[in-house]
Amino acid sequence: MKVEHLDIPDVIVVTPPRFGDNRGFFSETYNLERMKEAGITLPFVQDNQSLSRQKGVVRGLHCQLAPHAQGKLVRCTKGAIWDVAVDARTGSPTYGKWVAAELSEENWSQLWIPPGFLHGFVTLAEDTEVQYKCTGLYDKASERAVIWNCPHLNIAWPIDPRDAILSDKDQVAPHFTEATGWFSL
């Protein structure tokens, strides 16, 4: 398994090997011991899957507050996404900074986003499917969001804002300045 730490070292890209032949391929997409070796040690308790029919669908930036904070191991099994993690941990040297990685059915990479980070992505292809493992169960009362194109974060999204397709809830999410104190180190 290939492991790459991004500019925020707590966010990790892992790429499991695929073994293919004329029938197709096989890949072990999750192995507890390999993930521990990569630095991903929290247990997963929930798996989620989303389908976005159109290119340009933006989902995020989302998180859940403690005691229901979630770490996420995200992978794209069909199509492609540009996946973003924003450090929302007050006191962190990378607080308010973001990193991103392209995840696709082609590159087979996964992104580990620890608890204390906002998470979002934009689809780069039609009919994109995303699957992710979570370290905490969904809890509506703990759910929080920040507007995807917040000027305080200055995320370099690979999409024209006029082409972004958002949920009603994500269109009215607050700015990052309102996320103060959500998480701390």
Backbone torsions as a table, in degrees:
resi	resn	phi	psi	omega
1	MET	NA	132.8	177.6
2	LYS	-87.0	134.9	-179.0
3	VAL	-125.4	129.0	179.4
4	GLU	-133.3	121.1	173.9
5	HIS	-86.1	132.2	-179.5
6	LEU	-84.9	-172.9	-178.1
7	ASP	-62.4	-23.6	166.5
8	ILE	-101.0	102.6	-167.9
9	PRO	-59.6	-21.3	178.5
10	ASP	-72.0	-17.5	178.6
11	VAL	-96.2	125.2	-169.2
12	ILE	-127.1	136.2	170.2
13	VAL	-98.0	124.3	174.9
14	VAL	-118.7	137.0	179.6
15	THR	-127.3	105.0	178.4
16	PRO	-72.9	150.3	178.4
17	PRO	-70.8	151.9	172.6
18	ARG	-118.6	136.2	179.0
19	PHE	-115.3	115.1	-173.6
20	GLY	-120.2	158.2	171.2
21	ASP	-150.2	-165.2	-175.5
22	ASN	-66.2	-12.8	178.4
23	ARG	-86.8	-22.6	-174.7
24	GLY	142.5	-133.7	-179.8
25	PHE	-148.9	166.7	172.1
26	PHE	-131.8	140.6	176.7
27	SER	-147.9	134.2	171.5
28	GLU	-87.0	101.1	-172.2
29	THR	-82.7	-18.7	177.0
30	TYR	-146.7	130.0	175.7
31	ASN	-142.0	119.0	-175.1
32	LEU	-52.9	-46.3	-177.2
33	GLU	-67.0	-42.6	179.3
34	ARG	-64.9	-38.9	179.3
35	MET	-67.3	-40.2	176.2
36	LYS	-59.3	-42.8	178.1
37	GLU	-61.2	-31.8	179.3
38	ALA	-80.5	-10.7	179.9
39	GLY	102.3	7.8	179.2
40	ILE	-101.2	100.1	-169.5
41	THR	-113.4	-11.0	-178.5
42	LEU	-74.6	145.4	178.3
43	PRO	-76.6	147.1	177.7
44	PHE	-97.8	139.3	-175.9
45	VAL	-125.5	-6.3	-177.0
46	GLN	-153.3	139.5	172.9
47	ASP	-113.5	138.4	178.7
48	ASN	-126.1	156.4	176.3
49	GLN	-143.4	138.7	175.9
50	SER	-129.4	151.4	173.3
51	LEU	-122.6	128.6	175.3
52	SER	-117.9	116.6	-174.4
53	ARG	-71.1	-30.2	-172.9
54	GLN	-112.6	151.7	169.1
55	LYS	-70.2	138.3	178.1
56	GLY	97.3	5.2	175.5
57	VAL	-72.1	126.1	177.2
58	VAL	-107.1	127.4	175.5
59	ARG	-121.6	116.5	179.9
60	GLY	125.0	178.7	11.5
61	LEU	-92.2	124.9	-173.0
62	HIS	-121.6	158.1	170.9
63	CYS	-162.0	173.7	171.2
64	GLN	-129.0	139.6	180.0
65	LEU	-79.5	158.8	174.5
66	ALA	-63.1	147.3	8.0
67	PRO	-87.2	14.6	-177.7
68	HIS	-111.3	21.1	179.6
69	ALA	-57.4	145.9	-177.6
70	GLN	-121.9	132.4	160.8
71	GLY	-91.0	150.2	-177.1
72	LYS	-133.8	136.5	171.6
73	LEU	-111.3	105.9	-168.3
74	VAL	-105.6	137.2	173.6
75	ARG	-142.4	152.5	179.6
76	CYS	-109.9	117.3	-176.0
77	THR	-98.6	-12.3	175.6
78	LYS	-150.4	130.9	-178.4
79	GLY	84.2	-144.7	-177.4
80	ALA	-158.6	148.4	175.3
81	ILE	-135.2	159.4	168.1
82	TRP	-109.9	110.6	-169.8
83	ASP	-102.5	133.8	-172.0
84	VAL	-123.3	139.0	172.3
85	ALA	-125.8	131.7	179.4
86	VAL	-119.1	127.1	179.5
87	ASP	-73.2	115.7	180.0
88	ALA	-112.0	19.2	-177.4
89	ARG	-90.4	105.4	177.4
90	THR	-56.0	133.2	-178.7
91	GLY	94.1	-9.3	178.1
92	SER	-77.3	141.8	176.5
93	PRO	-64.9	-15.8	178.9
94	THR	-111.4	20.3	179.0
95	TYR	-54.8	129.8	179.0
96	GLY	80.8	-0.8	177.7
97	LYS	-91.9	158.2	-179.1
98	TRP	-131.9	155.7	171.2
99	VAL	-135.8	159.6	-179.2
100	ALA	-147.4	157.8	175.9
101	ALA	-147.7	144.8	172.6
102	GLU	-83.4	128.7	175.9
103	LEU	-117.8	134.5	-178.1
104	SER	-151.8	166.9	174.9
105	GLU	-66.2	-23.2	179.8
106	GLU	-77.8	-49.7	-174.8
107	ASN	-84.6	-16.2	172.5
108	TRP	62.6	15.5	-178.2
109	SER	-79.0	156.4	176.1
110	GLN	-126.7	150.1	179.7
111	LEU	-117.3	125.0	174.5
112	TRP	-93.0	121.9	178.7
113	ILE	-120.3	109.6	-176.0
114	PRO	-72.0	165.2	172.7
115	PRO	-56.8	147.3	-179.4
116	GLY	97.3	4.5	179.1
117	PHE	-117.9	147.1	167.3
118	LEU	-81.5	148.5	-179.2
119	HIS	-133.6	140.1	174.7
120	GLY	-160.6	164.9	176.0
121	PHE	-152.9	162.2	172.4
122	VAL	-123.9	138.8	178.5
123	THR	-78.8	139.0	-179.8
124	LEU	-105.5	-1.3	-179.2
125	ALA	-149.0	159.7	175.1
126	GLU	-72.0	157.4	176.8
127	ASP	50.5	51.4	-179.4
128	THR	-90.7	131.3	176.9
129	GLU	-112.7	132.4	179.9
130	VAL	-123.2	135.2	175.7
131	GLN	-123.4	140.4	177.1
132	TYR	-148.9	143.9	176.6
133	LYS	-93.8	141.7	-178.8
134	CYS	-122.5	146.0	178.6
135	THR	-88.9	-5.6	177.6
136	GLY	-137.9	150.9	177.7
137	LEU	-74.1	152.0	177.2
138	TYR	-63.1	135.3	177.3
139	ASP	-140.6	106.1	-174.9
140	LYS	-54.7	-40.7	-177.9
141	ALA	-65.8	-23.3	-178.5
142	SER	-93.9	-8.0	-175.4
143	GLU	-69.5	136.3	176.5
144	ARG	-137.3	160.5	179.1
145	ALA	-146.4	155.5	173.0
146	VAL	-128.7	142.6	-179.3
147	ILE	-58.4	135.0	-172.4
148	TRP	-59.9	-34.7	-176.0
149	ASN	-109.1	35.9	-178.8
150	CYS	-56.5	125.4	-178.9
151	PRO	-65.3	-22.5	178.6
152	HIS	-70.3	-25.4	-180.0
153	LEU	-92.8	-31.1	177.6
154	ASN	54.6	45.4	178.4
155	ILE	-71.6	132.4	-178.0
156	ALA	-87.5	66.7	-179.2
157	TRP	-60.6	139.2	-179.4
158	PRO	-86.1	48.1	-177.8
159	ILE	-150.9	144.8	172.5
160	ASP	-71.3	127.9	-178.4
161	PRO	-54.1	-28.4	179.2
162	ARG	-69.6	-19.8	-178.9
163	ASP	-96.3	-2.8	-178.1
164	ALA	-69.4	135.7	177.5
165	ILE	-112.0	114.6	-173.9
166	LEU	-123.5	156.6	170.9
167	SER	-71.4	161.3	177.0
168	ASP	-57.9	-41.7	-178.1
169	LYS	-64.4	-42.8	-178.2
170	ASP	-71.3	-25.0	179.2
171	GLN	-66.9	-25.9	-175.5
172	VAL	-113.9	15.8	179.0
173	ALA	-63.9	151.0	-178.2
174	PRO	-75.6	171.9	176.1
175	HIS	-76.7	163.2	-178.9
176	PHE	-60.2	-27.9	-179.9
177	THR	-60.3	-22.4	178.2
178	GLU	-85.9	-3.5	-179.9
179	ALA	-89.4	3.6	-177.8
180	THR	-57.3	129.5	176.7
181	GLY	82.3	6.4	178.0
182	TRP	-66.2	-39.0	-179.5
183	PHE	-138.9	156.2	173.4
184	SER	-144.6	161.0	178.4
185	LEU	-82.8	NA	NA
